[in-house]
Amino acid sequence: MKIAIIGAGNMGGAIARGLAQGSIIQADEITVANRSIGKLEALKAEYPEICITSDNAEATKTADMIILAVKPWLMETVMKGLDIAKEQIVVSVAAGITFETLAQYSKAETMFRVIPNTAISQLESMTLIASHGAGKEQEQLMLDIFNEMGMAMLIPESQIAATTALTSCGIAYVLKYIQAAMQAGIEMGVYPKDAMKMVAQSVKGAAELILKNDTHPSVEIDKVTTPGGITIKGINELDHAGFTSAIIKAMKASK
């Protein structure tokens, strides 16, 4: 399968690098197009087999799948500059651009909306995938591709706004917790870099407990909150300060 990626910015570049490191798509089957030659040259230096070009139309001419990793306000201009055939698969990474809108700019019968988060650069993204006109095999292919860059989940388009708040926006809220906990560590006499690593690893460990054991946060919290212990005192302080409510409000505001 030949893949064309339009845009070599943070998301387009990360997807290209992730694909090149995976086992499903060969690096020499990937073409990346971008106006800025600097980003393309940086990509080529890392993965010499990837094809690069500044011509969007040239990149997509023979592609089986076209991944549009451009800003939402550029989608119309970019797509109108391409002659997308009905048999080509269109994958949009642009937030807020619906299938209905995408259908206005191309003849493609099969389309996907893909919402990764910034951890895709570390192959640890939580990626949301919605499909339109796709068969089960095509949906599975998309899941397989993006599962190599973290974890991917198929969702209906109607849930994109809510799930984007949980994943793409949510990663910022997790980072905000890490930052706050790090500041507490500094106040208690821990060096900043040490505090940052301690808290980040604790967050990573908590996530692994949930994902690998298929357990519930409450179950894992109970394991470390002994009667009269120090953890329950901190948990109660979080609840008194409205921690749970603040997270819920943040997620709903992002939606």
Sequence and secondary structure as in RCSB ss.txt:
>XXXX:A:sequence
MKIAIIGAGNMGGAIARGLAQGSIIQADEITVANRSIGKLEALKAEYPEICITSDNAEATKTADMIILAVKPWLM
ETVMKGLDIAKEQIVVSVAAGITFETLAQYSKAETMFRVIPNTAISQLESMTLIASHGAGKEQEQLMLDIFNEMG
MAMLIPESQIAATTALTSCGIAYVLKYIQAAMQAGIEMGVYPKDAMKMVAQSVKGAAELILKNDTHPSVEIDKVT
TPGGITIKGINELDHAGFTSAIIKAMKASK
>XXXX:A:secstr
  EEEE  SHHHHHHHHHHHHSSSS GGGEEEE S HHHHHHHHHH TTSEEES HHHHHTT SEEEE S GGGH
HHHHHTS   TTSEEEE  TT  HHHHHHH   SEEEEEE  GGGGGT EEEEEEEES  HHHHHHHHHHHHTTE
EEEE  GGGHHHHHHHHTTHHHHHHHHHHHHHHHHHHTT  HHHHHHHHHHHHHHHHHHHHHHT  HHHHHHHH 
 TT HHHHHHHHHHHTTHHHHHHHHHHHH 
